[in-house]
Each structure stands twice: as structure tokens, then as C-alpha cells.
Amino acid sequence: MYSGATIFSDAFYQAFTIPDTIFNIVAGGALSSAFIPIFTRYISKDKDEKSAWHIANASLTLATLIMVILALLAAIFADKIVPLYNPPTTAERAATIPIIVTLVRIMLLQSIILGAGSITNAVLNARQNFFLPAIGTVLYNAGSIIGLIPGLILKITGHGDPQFAVYSASVGIILGALIQVGIQIPGLPRVGMHFKPSLDWRHPAVIQIGRQMLPRIFNATMLSSSVFVDSFLIGRLGLATTDNDLINGLKTESIQAMQLMQLPLGVFGMALATATFPTLAEYVTRGKMENVRGLILETLRGILFLSIPSCLGLILLGLPIVQALLAHGSYIIDKAGHFTLEKANATVLALNMFALGLPAFATIEILTRSFYAMRDSKTPVIISVGQFILKIALSLILITPFTAIGGVFWGMSSLALSTTIASILEAVALFILLNNRVEGLTERSLGIFALRVLAATAGMSIAVFVCRALLDVALNTTDTNRFIFTGAPEIGISILKLGVELLIGTIVYLRLARLFGIEELGPIRRLLDRFKLSWLL
């Protein structure tokens, strides 16, 4: 948000937690991962399209109804729930509780809209239509940006009101959800779906979807609990210092660090896994296990090819990225609540801890979906629950010594490191268990491929490091003793430098990848050819 890391931005992100939790538990991945294999079976194996569309209509109706009921309950009890994970450790924080409660009640509309959209998304993906869901995701951000405009206009005209700004931003979230789902609706008739409300919860397939969802719902509940625990622990960090300028914005910095990590994760991990899942489910339905193995390995190679350099890129360019995307007008150490250099470095520290786990986070996406395609939701859920317990234990163990060593910013970053360690172990466990189910995943070629990617990434890292050092000789934008941010021109220079560094890193990585004989360049080469950028290779 343009207002920087302040107590109001903390309120906005904390309000988002409850609607996001409801969506993730009920609709999120649980509904689509249970729906797609069963829907695909009726379409592909049983050749019963009439029943398949009836199941889709019933699932859409029931999912929306359940989301409405849960949203109403959350709205009624929001004033009781919010203080549980947002402890009012200071008078200033206590004063924001009513604001968070109001924001929660506004944003609950988003969870209802996206809950219905999860079925439309799943139907389109199952019918191999990935374009509209992808466009919808992009346009969701457009709606969010529109919500920021009123507050930004007031700030520019000298009438800035941070409380009004967060209310406006929450309305933008709802608008984004409406756009995301609305853009998908015209695609439904094209793939054969004509919506007719149905409450047929007794249909055998609907019951089966519900049963398949139960373990995943439990898993989502555990993961959401992890978010609440992190929020609570960050709130308690306020007791470690009396400097409100350090305390205010901690939750914003932590969440924005995670969101920056999720940008490449969404493109390289979730997008590849989502696109692979329907085909994977169809192969399993048809009993083509050799194709299943080949598709999993192909997706794993693609994920490693993209996530490993992204991991190092986020670490090397963390500060320029935060500077370019989140500075918004001031790196001067002040009392205005902007992203000062100190707070920017806190965000970068948490980002680095998250970035270390990026390959694992991305790998987990395809590994869990592989189990779901085989209609086994229990195994990944059991592993995920173990990951949750380990993550919480590590958070409780690490937060105190990290805070003692480096202050509240290091205490905050310990939570990100706990998530990374637990997720790496989760990815390893899932891979081992999946290899027992689908033999041949540990073939030698995958290890050789990973080593080649690491070698290309090492070369890329050296090139980026040298490029950044040379650019900083001319203009060091990360040292306030030499360069003070006062407005758009300075941020423009920072963005330009970041663009040059990213371009150099991309060119070097792709050329080294070709030199080392990495074979995962086919899709990338076709994409570059389309935009007349094949010279990059």
C-alpha cells in the first residue's frame, strides 16, 4: 500500500486474514483438488456429460451457500475473533481493533465471490481452458489498484486520511474479486456449462467430493492456524521494545515479504501445477501411469528451472525490489510511517528467509496435486500437518534468540525461516512417498538436470552481482548517505537499475542454460519467438 508500513496497513492485512482463511478452508485448493478428478472421470472415462454438469452446478450452488453462511457467522463474531490473533499490546493497537473488525466485515464479501469462482475456475481448468482464469487473476489486481486511487488522490491533494484509504482499499479487493470471477463466466457456456442452481447434496459424486475435501479442509485449517500464530507472535514482539516506530508495520513487512516471494511462486509453481493437474487426473483415470510419471518429471524440471534462479534473484536483488515496489516516496528515516531504509531492510530480511524455500514451496504444489490426482488426499495432509507442527515448534524456539541477537526485525524473520525449513522437509517427504507410488521419479537424469540448473544459476548470480556493483559506482540508490529518496524521479531511477539487473541476469542464465545442455527451453523459446525476443537465447 502507498501509505507504507504503518499501524493502518497492519490493520488492513490483519482484516484480510479472516476472509482469506474462510476461503482457503472451504473453497481454495480443497474444492478444486477434489472436484477436478471426479468431474474429469465423468467427462472422460464414463462419457456422462449430463451428470458431470449436474455435479458442477450442485458444487457451485453448495459452495456459494456454505460461504455465505460462514461469512455471516464471521461477520457476527468478528469483534470477538480479531483480538485473539491481534493482541492489543499498546493503546494505539487497541484503537485499531474496531477498524479491523469493520474491514473484516467488508472483505467477507470477497470470500463469497471467490468461493463461487473456485468452481468456475476448476471447470475451465478441467476443460483445458487456462486463459480466462489467468486473465482473471491479473484483473483482480486491477480492481485492487482502483481501490487505492481515492486514498492516493486525497494524499496528493494534501488531505490524506489513512483510515479512509484502508476502507477504500478493502472495497477495491471486492471489486477485484468481482472482476476475476466475472471474466470467467462468459467462458462457461463455451466449454458446455449452463448454470442451473441445484442443492443436490445427496448425489454420490457430490458426497464423494465432500469426502475428498475433508482431509484437505483439515490441512487448510492447520495452515491458516499457522498464519494466526505468526500474527500473534509478531504482535507479542511489541513487548520487546518501546519504540512504536519499529513495532508499527511489522505485520505489514512480514506479509509483504511473503507476497513478494509468492510472485514467482504463483507463476512458476502454482501456474505450472494448476495447468498440469487436469491432465494428470485424466492420465490417472485412464490408468496411464507411465504418462503420469513423465508428466510429473517434466513439471518438476520446469519448476526447478524457473524457481532456483528466482530464489537467488530474490536474495541478491531483495533490497532493490523492495525499494522499487514499496518505497513510494520516502526512504528517509522519519516518523511518517513510510518504508524507511530500516524498515525496507526488515522486509528484505524476511524476504530472504522466505526465498530460501522458494524451490520447495513450488515443488510442493505439483507433488500434492499428484496425490490428489490419484484421489489420495490423506497422505499430503498428514505430511502437511507434520509440517505445521514443526513450523510452530521452530517459530517458538527461534523467535526468542533471534530477537535477542538482532532485535524485533530478526525476531520477525525467524518466523519466515521456520516456514522455509518446515516446507523443505515437507517437500522431501512428499517426494519420497510419491516415488514409492510412482516408480522412477528418482532417476539419475533429474539430479543431473538440477546440477546444471545450479551451475547456470551460479553464473547468473555472479553476473547480477557484478552488474549491481558497477551500477552502484555511478549511482548508489541503497545508501541514504549518498542518495535520498524524495519522490518519483528517484524511484524511477531505482526501477530502471532493477530492470537492467534483471535483464542481464535473465540473458546470462538462459545462455548458460543452453551451454550446459538444459532441455527445458522449448516452451520458453516458443514464448520468446512470439514476442520477437529469441535473440535472448
N, C-alpha and C positions, 0 to 999 in steps of 0.2 A: 504494500500500500504506500501511496506517496507520502503519507504523514510520518514515515519512518517507524522505528521500533519504540512504541510508547505504550502506556497503560491502556489506551483506547484500541490500538492494534492488537494487544494481548486479548482484550475483551472480544474483539471480532473473531479471532481464531479460536478462543475458548467456546464461544457460542456455536461455532461451526462444528464442534466436536460431537454434540448430541445428535443433530440431524444426520451427520455423516455416519455415526455409529449405527443408527437405526437402519439406514440404507444398506450399509455393509453387512449387517447381520441378516436382514430379511431378503434383500434383493441382490445387491452386489454380485460377487462371484458365485455365491451359493446357488442362486436361482438359475443362472445361465449354465453353470457346470453340470447341474442336474437335468436341466431342460434339454440341452442340445443333444446328448446321446440318445435320449428316449425319442425326441422328435425326429432325429435322423433315422432311427430304426424304423419308425412308422413310414417315413418317406421313402427310404432306400431299400430296406430289406423286405418289409411287409407290403410295400406298394399300396398303402392305405392312406391316401392324401386327405380324404374326408375326415378320418379320425385324427390325423395329425393336426389339421387346422382347428378342429374342435378342442383339442388339447391346448393349443396355443391360445385360443380365445378364453378358455377356462383359466389358464395360468395367468393371463393378463388381467382378467377381472378379479381373481382372488388375490393376486399380488397387490393390486391397487387398493382393494378393500382393506387388506391387512395393514398396509402402510398408513392408510387414513386413520385406522383405529389406534395404531401405535403413536402416530403423530399427535392425535388428540390427547392421549394419556401423557405424553411427554410435555405437551403444552400446559396441561393442568398442573403437573408436578414439577415443572421446570425450576420454580423458586426453591424447591427442596433439594433438587439434584445438583444444581450448579455449585453451591458452597461445598459439596462433598469433594469435588476434584479441583476446585479453585479456592483454596483456603484464604480467607481474608486476613493475611498476616500483618497488614498495615491498614490504617484508616482510609488511605487512598484506594487501596484494593477493595476494601469493604464497600466503598461508594460505587464501585463499578458493577457490583453484583446485580442490581436491578437492570442495568444496561444490558448485561449478558443475558439475563432472563428474557428481556424483550426481543433481543436479537435471535435467541433460540426459537422463540415462537414465530418470528417472521421466517426464518430459514427452514423451518419444518415443512413448509410448502415445497421446498426444493426436493426433499427426500421423497415426497409423494410422487412428484413428477418424474424423477429419475427412477423410482421404483417401477412405475409403469413402463418407462423407457427401457428397462433392463430386458423385458420380454421382446419388445420390438427390435432391440439390438441383437438379441440372441437369434431371433427368427431370420433376420437379414444375414447374420454371420453363417447360420446353418445352411442358408441358400447361396452361400459364397458371394454375398454382396457386402463387401467391406468398405465401399466408398462412402456411402451415406453415414454410417456410424463414425467413420474417421472425420468427415466434414463436420458432423455434429459436435464432436469433441473440440474441434478448432473453434467453431462458432460459439461454443459455451464460454470460451474466454472472451469473445467479443461482447457478450452480454455482461460479463463481469466488469469489463472495461467501461461500458456505458454507465454502470452503476457508480463508477468512481468519478465520472465527469462533473456532476453537480458539486461535490465537495471540492474538487480541484478548481472549479470556476470561482467558488467563494474564497478559496485561499489566494488565488491570483489577484482577486479584486480587493484583498485586504480584509475580508470578512470571514476568515477561516473558522470553522466550527468542527473540531474533530469528532464530536458526538454525532452531529448530523451526518458527517462523512461516513461513519461506520454504518449508520442506518441506511444511507443511500447505497453503500456497497453491498449490504445484505439483500436489498431489492434487486441489485444487479445480478446477484447469484441466482435468484429465482428466474429472472429474465433469461439468463444463460441456460438454465435447465429447460425452460420452455422452448428456446431455440434449438437446443441439442435434440430434444425428442421430436419437436415439430418437423425438423428437416428430414427425419426418418420416415414419417408417416406416409408421404407420397410413394415411398418405395415398397410398402407392404403389398398393395394390390399387384404390383409388377411381379412379385415373387409368389403370388397366389393367395395371400391372406386378405380376407374381408371380415373385419371385426364384427362379431355378434356377442354381446355380453352373455356370459354363462357362469353360473355358480356350481357347476357340476364337480364338486369336490370328491364325489364318490367314484368317479371314473378311475379304473385300475391304473392308468398311466399317470393321472394326477396324483393319486396316492403314492405311486412309485417315486414320482418326482419329490414329493414331500419327504419320503423316507430317505432318499438320496441326499436331500438337503440337510437333514438333521445333524449329521456329523460336521458338515461344513458350517452350519449355523453356530454350533458349539465352538468351532475353531474361530469364526469371526468374532464371537463374543470374547474369547480369550485375547485375541489381537486388539480388540477395542479396549479391553481392560488394561492392556499394556499402555495404550495412549493416555488413559485416565491416570494410571500410576505415574507415568512420566510427568504429566501436568501437575500432579500433586507434589512430586519430588522437586520439580523446578520451583513451585510455589514456596516450598519449605526452604529453598536456598536463600530466600529473602531474610531468613533469620541469621544468616552467616555474615550479613553486612548491614550497615545502617545507611548506606549510600543508595537512595532511591533511584538515582540516575542509572545505576548498574542493574538494579532489580527490575525496573520498568522496561519491558521489551524483551525479557529473557525468553518468554514463551514464543514471542514472535520470531526471534532469531533462531530458536530451535526448529520451529515449524518451517520457516523459510529455507533453512539449510536442507531439511528433508525434501522440500518441494523442488529445490534446485537439483538434488540428486535424482528425483523422480522424473525430471525432464528427459534425460537419456534413458532411464528405466522404462518410461512409457513408450518410447519409440523403439528401443532395441529389445526389451524384454517382453512387456505386455503385448505390444503390437504383433510381434512375431509369434508369440504363444497363442494369442487370440486367433490369428489367421490360420494357424496350424491345427487348432483344436477340432473344428468341424471335420476336416479331412481325416484326422487321427481317429475320431469317433466312427467315421464311416469305414475305415480300414478294419477297426476292431469288430464292428458289426458284421463285416464280410469275412472275418477270420483271416485277413491277410497280415499275419504277424511279421513277416519279413519286411513288408512295406511300412509297418509301424516302426520297426527298428530303424529302417533307413530314414524315415521322416524325423524321428527323434534326434538321430545323429546329425542330420542336416541342419535342424533347427538349433541344436547345441553349438555347432560350428559357427553358424551365423551369429548367435548371441555372443559367443566368445570373441569373434572377430570385431564386433562393434563395442562390447562392454569393457573389454580390457583397456583399449586406448582411451575410452571415455573416463574410466576410473583414474588413470594417470593424468588425463587432461584436467579433470576437476581439481585434483590435488595441486598441480602446477599452476593453474590459472584461477584458483579459487578466489583470491582477492580481486583480480581484475574483473571476474564475472560478477561478484557481489557489488563491486564498485560501479560497474556499468548498468546493472539491472536494479540496484536497490539504493544507490546514493541519493538520487532525486534532489540534488540541490545543496547538500552540505556534508563535508567530511570534517568540518571544524569541530573541535571538542567544545560543545556548548550545552546549554540547559534546555534546548528546544525539543529534545526527543528525537532528533534526526539520526540517521545512521552515521554516527561519528566513526572515525577511524578505529577507535577502541571497540565499538560495537560491531563494526564490519569484520574485524579480526575475530571476534567471538563467533560470528556467523560462519566465517571461513573455517575455524577450528572444528565446529560441529560438522560442517560440510565435509571436511577431510575424513573425519571418523566414519561418516555415512558412505563416502566414496570408496573407501577400502572394501566395502562389502558389495559394491555395485555388481560385479560379475556373479556373486552368489545370489543376490536379490533377483537378477534377471534369469538365472538358471532355474531357480525355484519355480518360476512361472510356468515353464514348459514341463518340468518334472511333475508338478502337482496335477497339471492338466492331463498328463499321460495316464496317471492313475484314474482320474475322473473319466477319461475316455473308456477305460476298462471297467467302469462302473464300480470302482473301489474308492470310496470317499473316506473310509475309515483309516487306512494306512497313512495318508498325508496328514490327516487331522491329528492322529496320535503323535506323529513326529512334530507337528506344529505346536501341540500342547506342551511337549517337552521343551521345544524352543522357547515358548512363552515363559515357562517356569525358570529356565536357565537365564533368560534375559532379565527377568525381575530380580533373580538372585544376584546376577552380576551388577545390576544397577545399584542395589542396596550395598553391595560390597565395595564398588569402585567410587561411588559418589563422594563419600567422606574423605578418603585420601586424596582424590583428585582436587577437591575443593581446598583441602589443607595445603596442597602443593602450589596450585595456580589460581585460587580464588573461585568465585561463582561461575565464571566463564568455563573454566576447566571442569567444574562440577557438572555443568550443563552438558559439556561434550562427552563426559563419561557415559551418559545415557545413550548417546549415539553409538559410542564404541561398544557398549553392551549389546545393542541391537545387531551390530555388524558381526560380532563374534558368534552370537547365538544363531544368526542366519547362515553363516558359513558352515557351521556344524550341521544345521538343518539341511542345507544343500547336499553335503557329503552323505548324510544318512539316506536322503531320498534317492540319490544316485545309486548307492549300493543296493538298496531294496528294489529299485526299478530294474537294475541289472539282473537281479535274481528272477525277475518276472519276464523280462525281455532280454534274452541272452545276446551277448555280443556288443554291449554298449561300451565295454572297457577295451575295445580293440585298440591296437597299437597306434593306428593312424590318428585317433583323436588326441592322444598325448603328443605326437609329433606336431600335429596342427597347432596345439596350444603353445608349444615351444616356439614355433615360427611366429605366432602372433606376439608372443612376449618379446622376441628379438626385434620385430618391426616396431613394437611399442617403445622399446628402449631407444631405438634410433630416433623415433618421433620425439620422445621426451628430451633428448639432447638438443635436437633442432629447436624445439619450443623454448627451452631454457636459454640457449644462445640468442635466439631472436628477441626474447624478452629483455635480456641483459643489454643488447645493443640498442633497443628502442629506449630503454630507461636512461641510457647515457645522454640521449638527446632531450628526453622529457620523462622524468620520473613521476608518474601520477600516483604512486603509492606511498609517497613520503611527504607529509604535510609541512615539513621544514623547507621543502623545495617547491611544493605545488599545492595551492589551496583551492578547494572546490568552492566556487561562488555561484555557479549557475550552469545553464545548458551548454555553453561552449566547452567548458572543461569536461563535462560528462561526454560530450560528442567526441572529444579527443580520446577519452578513455575507451569508448566504444570502438573507435577506429583502430586503436592499438590492439584491442582484443580481437577484432576481425582479422587483422594482419597475422597475429599469432595463431589463430585458429586455422587460417588458410595455409600457412606454412606447415603447421603440424599435420593437416589433412593430406597435403601433397606428398610430404615425406613419408607418411605412414602408408599411403596407397602405393607409392612407387617401391618402397621396401617390401610391401606385401607381395607385389608382383615378382620382385627379385628373389624372394625366398620361396616362390612357388606355391603361395597360398591360393587355393582353388575357389574360395568363396567370393570371387569378384564378379561372377556372372550377373546377378541382379543389379549390383552397383554399377557395372559397366553399361548395362541397358539404361539405367536411370540417367547416368551422365551423358550417354549418347542422345537421349531425348531432349536434354537441355543444352546440347552442344558443348559439353564440358569434358568430353572424352580425353582431351589433352592432359587432364589431371593424372591419368594413368600412364 
